[in-house]
Amino acid sequence: MQADLPAIASLARAVGSAKKQGAGELVIVHGAGSFGHAPVLKYGLENGVKTARQKEGCKITQQACACLSYHVVFALSQAGVKAVSIPPHNMIVSKNGRIAKLNYAPIAAALKSGCVPVLYGDMVPDLKLGFSVCSGDQMISRLACKAKKVVMATNVDGVMACRKLVPRITRTNFASVARHITGSREPDVTGGMAGKLREIMKCRTPAYIVNAKKPARVLALLLGKKAVSTRVN
C-alpha cells in the first residue's frame, strides 16, 4: 500500500484554487484504493465481520483507510484548504452492506466552521453483518441529494465504453452503456465504474466523472465551467 502523493497534492491544489475562486462549500469523499481493497480481500470482509480473524482485519482496514485520509487532509492543508477528516465508522450504520443511518451533524458542523469535511471508504458498523464495507461511492450517493453537483475524479477521462468516452449518461441509455463499459484490471470490491454509476444515478443531482490526472479539468468543473468528462443525469 503506497499513496500516490504527487497526484494527491495536484488534486489538493486544484481544490485550493477552486476555494480561492469562490467555489463555495465543498465536501470531499475519497476512495480507499489499495489501502482498503487489499485488506478486505485478504481477510475476507466482503460479506461481513464475524470471526476473530475478520475482526482483526476490520481494525487493520480501518487504520489503513484513516492513514490514506491523513495524506489527503495534509495535502489539502498544504494547499491552503482548512480540511478535517471525518471517520465514516463514527457517523454511518449500515444494514446488509447498505447505509441505514447517516449522521449529517459532523459534516454540517465542519461546513459551518468554514472547513472542508473529508470522508472516505471505510468499514462501518452493520446491523446484520457486524461490520461491512461502505464505499465512498455509496456515501456520495447519499450526500449528493443535498448538493448542487458532484465531481467524481477517477483515473480515466470519464466513462469509457468500447474505449470511447461517453459524454452523457441518463437513465434512458444507462443499460446499453453499462454492457460496454471498459473495466479496470485492479481489484475493486465496490463494483468499479459500473458500481459508481449505479450509486450516483440514485440521486438526480448532476454528476461529472473526470480524469483526476488532469487537475485543470477538475478545477473547471468545480467552478461550473466545461471540461472533458462524462455527465451523469
C-alpha positions as CSV (number, residue, x, y, z in Angstrom):
1,M,0.0,0.0,0.0
2,Q,1.5,3.3,-1.1
3,A,-0.3,6.6,-1.6
4,D,0.3,8.5,-4.8
5,L,1.4,11.6,-3.0
6,P,2.2,13.8,-6.1
7,A,-1.3,13.0,-7.6
8,I,-3.0,13.8,-4.2
9,A,-1.0,17.1,-4.0
10,S,-2.1,18.1,-7.5
11,L,-5.7,17.5,-6.8
12,A,-5.4,19.3,-3.4
13,R,-4.0,22.3,-5.2
14,A,-7.0,22.2,-7.6
15,V,-9.4,22.2,-4.6
16,G,-7.4,25.1,-3.1
17,S,-7.6,27.1,-6.2
18,A,-11.4,26.4,-6.5
19,K,-12.0,27.6,-3.0
20,K,-10.0,30.8,-3.6
21,Q,-12.0,31.4,-6.8
22,G,-15.3,31.1,-4.9
23,A,-16.4,27.5,-5.4
24,G,-18.4,27.7,-2.2
25,E,-18.9,24.8,0.3
26,L,-17.2,21.6,-0.7
27,V,-17.4,18.1,0.8
28,I,-14.7,15.6,-0.3
29,V,-15.2,11.8,-0.3
30,H,-12.3,9.7,-1.5
31,G,-12.0,6.0,-2.1
32,A,-9.9,3.7,-0.1
33,G,-7.9,2.3,-3.1
34,S,-5.4,-0.4,-2.2
35,F,-5.4,0.8,1.4
36,G,-8.9,-0.6,1.7
37,H,-9.4,-3.2,-1.0
38,A,-6.3,-5.2,-0.3
39,P,-7.0,-6.0,3.4
40,V,-10.7,-6.5,2.7
41,L,-9.8,-9.3,0.2
42,K,-7.0,-10.6,2.4
43,Y,-9.3,-11.1,5.5
44,G,-12.5,-12.0,3.6
45,L,-14.5,-9.0,4.8
46,E,-16.7,-8.6,1.7
47,N,-19.7,-10.3,3.3
48,G,-19.3,-9.1,6.9
49,V,-17.2,-9.4,10.0
50,K,-17.9,-12.4,12.4
51,T,-14.7,-14.3,13.2
52,A,-11.8,-13.2,15.3
53,R,-9.5,-13.0,12.3
54,Q,-12.1,-10.9,10.4
55,K,-12.4,-8.6,13.4
56,E,-8.7,-8.1,13.4
57,G,-8.8,-7.5,9.6
58,C,-11.6,-5.0,10.1
59,K,-9.4,-3.0,12.5
60,I,-6.4,-3.1,10.2
61,T,-8.6,-1.9,7.3
62,Q,-10.0,1.0,9.3
63,Q,-6.5,2.0,10.3
64,A,-5.2,1.8,6.7
65,C,-8.1,3.9,5.3
66,A,-7.6,6.5,8.0
67,C,-3.9,6.6,7.1
68,L,-4.8,7.4,3.5
69,S,-7.2,10.1,4.6
70,Y,-4.4,11.6,6.6
71,H,-2.4,12.1,3.4
72,V,-5.3,13.7,1.7
73,V,-6.0,16.1,4.6
74,F,-2.4,17.0,4.9
75,A,-2.1,17.8,1.2
76,L,-5.2,19.9,1.4
77,S,-3.8,21.9,4.3
78,Q,-0.6,22.4,2.3
79,A,-2.8,23.9,-0.4
80,G,-4.4,26.3,2.0
81,V,-7.6,24.4,2.5
82,K,-9.0,24.0,6.0
83,A,-9.9,20.3,5.8
84,V,-11.0,17.9,8.6
85,S,-11.1,14.1,8.3
86,I,-14.4,12.6,9.5
87,P,-14.1,8.8,10.0
88,P,-17.3,7.2,8.4
89,H,-17.4,4.5,11.0
90,N,-18.3,7.2,13.6
91,M,-21.3,8.5,11.6
92,I,-22.6,5.7,9.5
93,V,-24.5,2.5,10.3
94,S,-25.3,0.0,7.6
95,K,-27.6,-2.9,7.2
96,N,-26.6,-5.8,4.9
97,G,-23.9,-3.6,3.3
98,R,-26.2,-0.6,2.6
99,I,-26.3,2.7,4.5
100,A,-29.2,2.6,7.0
101,K,-28.3,5.7,9.0
102,L,-26.0,8.6,8.2
103,N,-25.5,11.3,10.8
104,Y,-25.0,14.6,8.9
105,A,-24.3,16.6,12.0
106,P,-20.4,16.3,11.9
107,I,-20.5,17.3,8.2
108,A,-22.8,20.3,8.9
109,A,-20.7,21.4,11.9
110,A,-17.5,21.3,9.8
111,L,-19.0,23.3,7.0
112,K,-20.4,25.8,9.5
113,S,-16.9,26.3,10.9
114,G,-15.6,27.0,7.4
115,C,-13.8,23.7,7.0
116,V,-14.0,21.1,4.2
117,P,-15.2,17.7,5.5
118,V,-13.2,14.7,4.2
119,L,-14.9,11.3,4.2
120,Y,-13.6,8.1,2.8
121,G,-14.3,4.4,2.0
122,D,-14.3,2.5,5.3
123,M,-15.5,-0.5,7.3
124,V,-18.6,0.7,9.2
125,P,-20.9,-1.0,11.8
126,D,-23.5,-3.1,10.2
127,L,-26.8,-4.2,11.9
128,K,-26.7,-7.6,10.2
129,L,-23.1,-8.3,9.3
130,G,-21.2,-6.9,12.3
131,F,-19.2,-4.6,10.1
132,S,-19.3,-4.1,6.3
133,V,-17.6,-2.2,3.5
134,C,-19.1,1.2,2.9
135,S,-17.7,2.6,-0.3
136,G,-17.1,6.3,-1.0
137,D,-19.5,5.9,-3.9
138,Q,-22.3,4.9,-1.6
139,M,-21.6,7.9,0.6
140,I,-21.6,10.2,-2.4
141,S,-25.0,8.8,-3.5
142,R,-26.4,9.8,-0.1
143,L,-24.7,13.2,0.1
144,A,-25.4,14.1,-3.5
145,C,-29.1,14.7,-2.7
146,K,-28.0,17.6,-0.6
147,A,-25.6,19.0,-3.2
148,K,-25.8,21.2,-6.3
149,K,-23.5,18.9,-8.2
150,V,-21.0,16.1,-7.9
151,V,-17.5,15.9,-9.4
152,M,-16.1,12.4,-9.3
153,A,-12.3,12.2,-10.1
154,T,-11.1,8.9,-11.5
155,N,-8.1,7.6,-13.5
156,V,-9.8,7.9,-16.9
157,D,-11.4,10.8,-18.9
158,G,-14.9,9.7,-17.9
159,V,-17.0,6.7,-18.6
160,M,-15.3,4.6,-21.4
161,A,-17.4,2.3,-23.5
162,C,-15.6,0.3,-26.2
163,R,-12.6,2.6,-25.4
164,K,-14.5,5.7,-26.4
165,L,-15.6,8.5,-24.0
166,V,-19.4,8.6,-23.3
167,P,-20.3,12.3,-23.0
168,R,-23.7,11.8,-21.3
169,I,-25.4,9.0,-19.3
170,T,-29.0,9.1,-18.3
171,R,-31.5,6.5,-17.1
172,T,-32.5,6.1,-20.7
173,N,-29.1,4.9,-22.1
174,F,-27.5,3.5,-18.9
175,A,-28.3,-0.2,-19.6
176,S,-26.9,0.0,-23.1
177,V,-23.7,1.8,-22.0
178,A,-23.2,-0.5,-19.0
179,R,-22.8,-3.5,-21.3
180,H,-19.8,-1.9,-22.9
181,I,-18.0,-0.2,-20.0
182,T,-14.3,-0.7,-20.2
183,G,-13.3,-2.4,-16.9
184,S,-10.2,-2.0,-14.7
185,R,-7.7,-4.8,-14.0
186,E,-7.3,-3.6,-10.4
187,P,-9.4,-5.4,-7.8
188,D,-12.3,-3.3,-6.6
189,V,-14.7,-4.8,-4.0
190,T,-17.2,-1.9,-4.6
191,G,-18.1,-2.5,-8.2
192,G,-15.7,-0.4,-10.3
193,M,-17.1,2.1,-12.7
194,A,-20.4,0.4,-13.2
195,G,-20.8,0.5,-9.4
196,K,-20.1,4.2,-9.3
197,L,-22.8,4.8,-12.0
198,R,-25.4,2.8,-10.2
199,E,-24.8,4.7,-7.0
200,I,-24.8,8.2,-8.4
201,M,-27.9,7.6,-10.6
202,K,-29.9,7.0,-7.4
203,C,-29.9,10.8,-7.0
204,R,-30.9,13.3,-9.7
205,T,-28.1,15.7,-8.8
206,P,-25.9,16.3,-11.9
207,A,-22.6,14.4,-11.6
208,Y,-19.4,14.7,-13.7
209,I,-16.9,11.9,-14.0
210,V,-13.5,13.4,-14.8
211,N,-9.8,12.4,-15.1
212,A,-8.0,13.1,-11.8
213,K,-4.7,13.1,-13.7
214,K,-5.9,16.4,-15.3
215,P,-6.4,18.7,-12.3
216,A,-7.3,21.6,-14.5
217,R,-10.4,19.7,-15.6
218,V,-11.4,19.1,-12.0
219,L,-10.9,22.8,-11.2
220,A,-13.0,23.8,-14.2
221,L,-15.9,21.6,-13.2
222,L,-15.8,22.8,-9.6
223,L,-16.1,26.3,-10.9
224,G,-19.1,25.5,-13.1
225,K,-17.1,25.5,-16.3
226,K,-17.0,22.9,-19.1
227,A,-14.3,20.2,-19.2
228,V,-13.7,16.8,-20.8
229,S,-15.8,14.4,-18.7
230,T,-18.9,12.3,-18.6
231,R,-22.1,13.9,-17.3
232,V,-24.4,11.6,-15.4
233,N,-28.1,12.5,-15.0
